[in-house]
Amino acid sequence: MTRAGLGAVLMPDEFLAIRSTLYAARRLKKFFQETALELPRLRDLALGISMFQKIEDKIEGAISEQGAVRDDASVELMRIRRDLKSFQGQIKDRLEGILKHPDYQKFFQESLVTMRGDRYVIPVKQAYRHAFPGIVHDQSASGATVFIEPMAIVKINNDIKQLQLSEKQEVERILRVLSQLIGADSEDIIQ
């Protein structure tokens, strides 16, 4: 929390720890508001606890229990992730079509879609690398296989890369906004 007060951007696991602490403090205060036990010193301390329900709710709405930024943390992030899934589905469909195409069967080492450097590629036998149109991204250790990004999916792979960059920027924006929210009340939260 001190870092947020200094303008730093916190990480999702830090938000979970803050939310957990705020929740525990709120529950403690509620317990002493409702208890009939005569514990005046503890009661005074507990009743002096400030509550930050808005911050708890904002963190819960943005960060999952697993420490990931939720898809619905913002309308923009939801759109980006939806588009990403759509493009990834399109690529897989196109690649499966290529892999099943009878004219290309002899080119493939295996009929599977894989990733190299964040790009979807297919394994092509080295002997056919010049006969298969695409961009070579990697080669197997034995040299018998090259991993080629077919020209038919280059644009979609580029679109996916752009969406991944947009997703990263949106996640950073969400974390920055949450950090600023906590930073504004950091002294009271620490207290």
C-alpha positions as CSV (number, residue, x, y, z in Angstrom):
1,M,0.0,0.0,0.0
2,T,2.9,2.3,0.7
3,R,4.0,1.8,-2.9
4,A,0.6,2.8,-4.2
5,G,0.7,5.9,-2.1
6,L,4.0,6.8,-3.9
7,G,2.4,6.3,-7.3
8,A,3.6,2.8,-8.1
9,V,1.4,0.3,-10.0
10,L,0.5,-2.7,-7.9
11,M,0.3,-6.3,-9.2
12,P,-2.8,-8.4,-9.0
13,D,-1.5,-10.5,-6.0
14,E,-1.0,-7.3,-4.1
15,F,-4.6,-6.3,-4.7
16,L,-5.8,-9.6,-3.4
17,A,-3.8,-9.2,-0.2
18,I,-5.2,-5.6,0.2
19,R,-8.7,-6.8,-0.4
20,S,-8.3,-9.7,2.1
21,T,-6.9,-7.2,4.7
22,L,-9.8,-4.7,4.1
23,Y,-12.3,-7.5,4.3
24,A,-10.8,-8.8,7.6
25,A,-10.8,-5.3,9.1
26,R,-14.4,-4.7,8.1
27,R,-15.5,-8.1,9.6
28,L,-13.6,-7.3,12.8
29,K,-15.3,-3.9,13.1
30,K,-18.7,-5.5,12.5
31,F,-18.0,-8.1,15.2
32,F,-17.2,-5.5,17.8
33,Q,-20.3,-3.5,16.8
34,E,-22.5,-6.5,17.4
35,T,-20.9,-8.2,20.4
36,A,-22.0,-7.9,23.9
37,L,-18.6,-8.7,25.3
38,E,-17.1,-6.2,27.6
39,L,-13.8,-5.5,25.9
40,P,-13.6,-1.7,25.9
41,R,-10.0,-1.2,24.7
42,L,-10.4,-3.7,21.8
43,R,-13.8,-2.3,21.1
44,D,-12.5,1.2,20.8
45,L,-9.7,0.1,18.5
46,A,-12.0,-1.9,16.3
47,L,-14.6,0.8,16.1
48,G,-11.9,3.2,14.9
49,I,-11.2,1.1,11.9
50,S,-12.0,2.9,8.6
51,M,-13.9,0.8,6.1
52,F,-13.2,0.9,2.4
53,Q,-16.0,-1.1,0.8
54,K,-15.7,0.8,-2.5
55,I,-12.1,-0.3,-2.8
56,E,-12.9,-3.9,-1.9
57,D,-15.7,-3.9,-4.5
58,K,-13.4,-2.4,-7.2
59,I,-10.7,-5.0,-6.5
60,E,-13.2,-7.8,-6.5
61,G,-14.7,-6.6,-9.8
62,A,-11.3,-6.4,-11.5
63,I,-9.1,-9.2,-10.0
64,S,-10.1,-12.9,-9.9
65,E,-9.4,-15.1,-6.9
66,Q,-6.6,-16.6,-9.0
67,G,-4.9,-13.2,-9.3
68,A,-5.8,-12.5,-13.0
69,V,-7.4,-9.4,-14.3
70,R,-11.0,-10.4,-15.0
71,D,-12.4,-10.3,-18.6
72,D,-15.2,-8.0,-17.4
73,A,-12.8,-5.6,-15.5
74,S,-13.6,-3.1,-18.3
75,V,-15.8,-3.0,-21.4
76,E,-12.7,-2.6,-23.5
77,L,-10.9,-5.6,-22.0
78,M,-14.0,-7.7,-22.5
79,R,-14.1,-6.7,-26.2
80,I,-10.4,-7.3,-26.7
81,R,-10.5,-10.8,-25.2
82,R,-13.7,-11.7,-27.1
83,D,-12.0,-10.7,-30.3
84,L,-8.9,-12.6,-29.4
85,K,-10.9,-15.8,-28.9
86,S,-12.7,-15.2,-32.2
87,F,-9.4,-14.7,-34.2
88,Q,-7.8,-17.7,-32.4
89,G,-10.8,-19.9,-33.4
90,Q,-10.5,-18.6,-37.0
91,I,-6.8,-19.5,-37.2
92,K,-7.4,-23.0,-35.8
93,D,-10.2,-23.6,-38.2
94,R,-8.1,-22.4,-41.2
95,L,-5.0,-24.4,-40.1
96,E,-7.1,-27.6,-39.5
97,G,-8.5,-27.1,-43.1
98,I,-4.9,-26.8,-44.4
99,L,-3.8,-29.8,-42.5
100,K,-6.7,-31.9,-43.8
101,H,-6.4,-30.7,-47.4
102,P,-5.4,-33.7,-49.6
103,D,-3.0,-31.7,-51.8
104,Y,-0.8,-30.8,-48.7
105,Q,-0.8,-34.2,-46.8
106,K,2.7,-35.2,-47.9
107,F,4.1,-31.9,-46.7
108,F,3.4,-32.4,-43.0
109,Q,5.5,-34.1,-40.4
110,E,2.5,-34.3,-38.1
111,S,-1.1,-33.0,-38.5
112,L,-1.0,-30.6,-35.5
113,V,-1.2,-26.9,-34.9
114,T,1.5,-25.5,-32.6
115,M,3.0,-22.2,-31.5
116,R,6.4,-20.6,-32.1
117,G,7.1,-17.2,-30.9
118,D,3.4,-16.4,-30.2
119,R,2.5,-17.3,-33.8
120,Y,0.4,-20.3,-34.9
121,V,2.5,-22.6,-37.1
122,I,2.3,-26.1,-38.6
123,P,5.2,-28.6,-38.8
124,V,6.3,-29.1,-42.4
125,K,8.9,-31.6,-43.6
126,Q,12.2,-29.9,-44.4
127,A,12.1,-31.4,-48.0
128,Y,8.9,-29.5,-48.7
129,R,9.6,-26.1,-47.0
130,H,10.0,-24.3,-50.4
131,A,6.8,-25.9,-51.8
132,F,4.7,-24.8,-48.9
133,P,3.9,-21.0,-48.9
134,G,4.6,-19.4,-45.6
135,I,7.1,-17.9,-43.1
136,V,9.5,-20.2,-41.4
137,H,9.6,-19.5,-37.6
138,D,11.6,-22.4,-36.2
139,Q,13.2,-25.7,-36.9
140,S,13.2,-29.0,-35.0
141,A,16.4,-30.0,-33.2
142,S,17.0,-32.8,-35.8
143,G,16.4,-30.4,-38.7
144,A,13.8,-32.7,-40.2
145,T,10.9,-30.3,-39.5
146,V,10.4,-26.6,-40.0
147,F,7.6,-24.7,-38.4
148,I,5.8,-22.6,-41.0
149,E,3.2,-19.9,-40.6
150,P,1.1,-20.4,-43.7
151,M,0.6,-17.2,-45.7
152,A,-3.2,-17.7,-45.4
153,I,-3.1,-16.9,-41.7
154,V,-0.3,-14.2,-41.5
155,K,-2.9,-11.4,-41.3
156,I,-4.9,-13.1,-38.6
157,N,-1.7,-13.8,-36.6
158,N,-0.8,-10.1,-37.0
159,D,-4.3,-9.1,-35.8
160,I,-3.9,-11.5,-32.8
161,K,-0.5,-9.9,-31.9
162,Q,-2.1,-6.4,-32.1
163,L,-4.9,-7.5,-29.8
164,Q,-2.5,-9.0,-27.4
165,L,-0.6,-5.7,-27.2
166,S,-4.0,-3.9,-26.7
167,E,-4.9,-6.4,-24.0
168,K,-1.6,-5.8,-22.2
169,Q,-2.1,-2.0,-22.3
170,E,-5.7,-2.3,-21.1
171,V,-4.6,-4.6,-18.2
172,E,-1.9,-2.1,-17.3
173,R,-4.4,0.8,-17.4
174,I,-6.8,-1.1,-15.1
175,L,-4.0,-1.9,-12.6
176,R,-2.9,1.7,-12.7
177,V,-6.4,3.0,-12.0
178,L,-6.8,0.6,-9.1
179,S,-3.4,1.5,-7.7
180,Q,-4.4,5.2,-7.8
181,L,-7.6,4.5,-6.0
182,I,-5.7,2.7,-3.2
183,G,-2.9,5.3,-3.3
184,A,-5.4,8.1,-2.6
185,D,-6.4,6.4,0.7
186,S,-3.1,4.6,1.4
187,E,-2.4,6.4,4.7
188,D,-5.8,5.7,6.1
189,I,-5.7,2.1,4.9
190,I,-2.2,1.6,6.5
191,Q,-3.6,3.1,9.7
